[in-house]
Amino acid sequence: MNLPRKYKELIILYYYEGLSTGDISSMLKIPEGTVRSRLFRARTVLKSNIGGKIEYER
């Protein structure tokens, strides 16, 4: 809920819809590097919100 929209959108597309970073890049018309860096930042925000260590799986 506390994630900015640009991060929330990527989390949904990547983890829930199962799209690759390349597919997301094409869909949103942003560079693939931007997709990867925003996913990293989104995971960082989520981690700080839950206050602990989490493992990333896909």
N, CA and C atoms as a LAMMPS dump frame, in Angstrom:
ITEM: TIMESTEP
0
ITEM: NUMBER OF ATOMS
174
ITEM: BOX BOUNDS ff ff ff
-5.0000000000000000e+02 5.0000000000000000e+02
-5.0000000000000000e+02 5.0000000000000000e+02
-5.0000000000000000e+02 5.0000000000000000e+02
ITEM: ATOMS id mol type element x y z
1 1 1 N 0.819 -1.207 0
2 1 2 C 0 0 0
3 1 3 C 0.858 1.264 0
4 2 1 N 2.027 1.204 0.66
5 2 2 C 2.868 2.388 0.771
6 2 3 C 3.843 2.544 -0.393
7 3 1 N 3.811 1.626 -1.326
8 3 2 C 4.714 1.726 -2.473
9 3 3 C 4.21 2.763 -3.455
10 4 1 N 5.112 3.581 -3.994
11 4 2 C 4.704 4.488 -5.071
12 4 3 C 4.181 3.675 -6.261
13 5 1 N 3.294 4.253 -7.009
14 5 2 C 2.641 3.567 -8.127
15 5 3 C 3.649 2.966 -9.11
16 6 1 N 4.734 3.715 -9.424
17 6 2 C 5.688 3.225 -10.415
18 6 3 C 6.383 1.948 -9.947
19 7 1 N 6.503 1.761 -8.643
20 7 2 C 7.093 0.536 -8.115
21 7 3 C 6.05 -0.569 -8.008
22 8 1 N 4.881 -0.217 -7.541
23 8 2 C 3.809 -1.19 -7.35
24 8 3 C 3.452 -1.862 -8.684
25 9 1 N 3.375 -1.067 -9.715
26 9 2 C 3.053 -1.567 -11.045
27 9 3 C 4.073 -2.621 -11.496
28 10 1 N 5.342 -2.341 -11.275
29 10 2 C 6.385 -3.283 -11.678
30 10 3 C 6.352 -4.565 -10.858
31 11 1 N 6.131 -4.438 -9.557
32 11 2 C 6.039 -5.625 -8.697
33 11 3 C 4.909 -6.53 -9.174
34 12 1 N 3.775 -5.956 -9.492
35 12 2 C 2.625 -6.74 -9.962
36 12 3 C 2.949 -7.423 -11.284
37 13 1 N 3.511 -6.672 -12.226
38 13 2 C 3.813 -7.253 -13.53
39 13 3 C 4.881 -8.344 -13.44
40 14 1 N 5.885 -8.13 -12.632
41 14 2 C 7.006 -9.066 -12.556
42 14 3 C 6.675 -10.305 -11.722
43 15 1 N 6.168 -10.096 -10.517
44 15 2 C 5.943 -11.223 -9.615
45 15 3 C 4.582 -11.896 -9.773
46 16 1 N 3.544 -11.128 -10.011
47 16 2 C 2.211 -11.711 -10.087
48 16 3 C 1.834 -12.133 -11.502
49 17 1 N 2.228 -11.334 -12.49
50 17 2 C 1.909 -11.663 -13.878
51 17 3 C 2.997 -12.512 -14.531
52 18 1 N 4.186 -12.545 -13.92
53 18 2 C 5.263 -13.388 -14.425
54 18 3 C 5.959 -12.875 -15.672
55 19 1 N 5.848 -11.575 -15.923
56 19 2 C 6.495 -10.994 -17.103
57 19 3 C 7.985 -10.798 -16.85
58 20 1 N 8.76 -10.882 -17.918
59 20 2 C 10.201 -10.631 -17.808
60 20 3 C 10.452 -9.124 -17.793
61 21 1 N 11.666 -8.75 -17.396
62 21 2 C 11.999 -7.324 -17.394
63 21 3 C 11.962 -6.767 -18.82
64 22 1 N 12.327 -7.588 -19.802
65 22 2 C 12.252 -7.155 -21.203
66 22 3 C 10.822 -6.905 -21.651
67 23 1 N 9.917 -7.808 -21.264
68 23 2 C 8.502 -7.635 -21.61
69 23 3 C 7.919 -6.386 -20.955
70 24 1 N 8.266 -6.179 -19.701
71 24 2 C 7.777 -4.989 -18.979
72 24 3 C 8.32 -3.73 -19.631
73 25 1 N 9.592 -3.769 -20
74 25 2 C 10.225 -2.635 -20.669
75 25 3 C 9.475 -2.268 -21.945
76 26 1 N 9.163 -3.262 -22.752
77 26 2 C 8.43 -3.023 -23.998
78 26 3 C 7.025 -2.503 -23.732
79 27 1 N 6.366 -3.093 -22.751
80 27 2 C 4.993 -2.717 -22.436
81 27 3 C 4.897 -1.27 -21.947
82 28 1 N 5.815 -0.885 -21.057
83 28 2 C 5.755 0.45 -20.457
84 28 3 C 6.577 1.495 -21.224
85 29 1 N 7.314 1.023 -22.251
86 29 2 C 8.144 1.905 -23.071
87 29 3 C 9.187 2.659 -22.241
88 30 1 N 9.854 1.896 -21.363
89 30 2 C 10.966 2.426 -20.578
90 30 3 C 12.136 1.46 -20.75
91 31 1 N 13.37 1.943 -20.584
92 31 2 C 14.522 1.056 -20.749
93 31 3 C 14.499 -0.111 -19.753
94 32 1 N 15.028 -1.248 -20.199
95 32 2 C 15.045 -2.426 -19.339
96 32 3 C 15.864 -2.181 -18.07
97 33 1 N 16.92 -1.401 -18.175
98 33 2 C 17.714 -1.061 -16.989
99 33 3 C 16.895 -0.304 -15.96
100 34 1 N 16.008 0.529 -16.427
101 34 2 C 15.118 1.27 -15.527
102 34 3 C 14.167 0.317 -14.82
103 35 1 N 13.667 -0.659 -15.542
104 35 2 C 12.785 -1.668 -14.936
105 35 3 C 13.532 -2.392 -13.82
106 36 1 N 14.753 -2.836 -14.109
107 36 2 C 15.529 -3.568 -13.106
108 36 3 C 15.848 -2.703 -11.889
109 37 1 N 16.22 -1.438 -12.123
110 37 2 C 16.564 -0.579 -10.979
111 37 3 C 15.326 -0.241 -10.149
112 38 1 N 14.182 -0.059 -10.795
113 38 2 C 12.955 0.219 -10.041
114 38 3 C 12.504 -1.006 -9.248
115 39 1 N 12.691 -2.188 -9.814
116 39 2 C 12.372 -3.405 -9.061
117 39 3 C 13.261 -3.515 -7.834
118 40 1 N 14.541 -3.194 -7.987
119 40 2 C 15.462 -3.228 -6.856
120 40 3 C 15.01 -2.252 -5.775
121 41 1 N 14.671 -1.027 -6.192
122 41 2 C 14.217 -0.02 -5.222
123 41 3 C 12.915 -0.435 -4.563
124 42 1 N 12.01 -1.019 -5.337
125 42 2 C 10.731 -1.47 -4.781
126 42 3 C 10.958 -2.537 -3.721
127 43 1 N 11.86 -3.492 -4.004
128 43 2 C 12.156 -4.529 -3.017
129 43 3 C 12.8 -3.932 -1.776
130 44 1 N 13.629 -2.917 -1.957
131 44 2 C 14.262 -2.243 -0.817
132 44 3 C 13.214 -1.566 0.06
133 45 1 N 12.263 -0.893 -0.568
134 45 2 C 11.188 -0.229 0.185
135 45 3 C 10.346 -1.269 0.916
136 46 1 N 9.994 -2.341 0.231
137 46 2 C 9.201 -3.394 0.873
138 46 3 C 9.945 -3.998 2.057
139 47 1 N 11.228 -4.238 1.874
140 47 2 C 12.036 -4.805 2.948
141 47 3 C 12.061 -3.892 4.166
142 48 1 N 12.236 -2.594 3.941
143 48 2 C 12.265 -1.663 5.076
144 48 3 C 10.898 -1.546 5.737
145 49 1 N 9.836 -1.69 4.95
146 49 2 C 8.483 -1.619 5.512
147 49 3 C 8.165 -2.799 6.412
148 50 1 N 8.702 -3.975 6.075
149 50 2 C 8.419 -5.135 6.923
150 50 3 C 9.467 -5.295 8.008
151 51 1 N 10.544 -4.517 7.903
152 51 2 C 11.53 -4.477 8.978
153 51 3 C 12.361 -5.712 9.169
154 52 1 N 12.647 -6.419 8.112
155 52 2 C 13.469 -7.61 8.278
156 52 3 C 14.107 -8.052 6.991
157 53 1 N 14.785 -9.156 7.099
158 53 2 C 15.462 -9.735 5.951
159 53 3 C 14.487 -10.593 5.157
160 54 1 N 14.504 -10.417 3.846
161 54 2 C 13.674 -11.246 2.993
162 54 3 C 14.55 -11.828 1.897
163 55 1 N 14.146 -12.97 1.413
164 55 2 C 14.834 -13.617 0.307
165 55 3 C 14.013 -13.375 -0.955
166 56 1 N 14.704 -13.116 -2.06
167 56 2 C 14.032 -12.873 -3.335
168 56 3 C 14.024 -14.143 -4.145
169 57 1 N 12.85 -14.578 -4.512
170 57 2 C 12.707 -15.755 -5.353
171 57 3 C 11.856 -15.405 -6.553
172 58 1 N 12.118 -16.126 -7.608
173 58 2 C 11.29 -15.974 -8.796
174 58 3 C 11.205 -17.273 -9.484
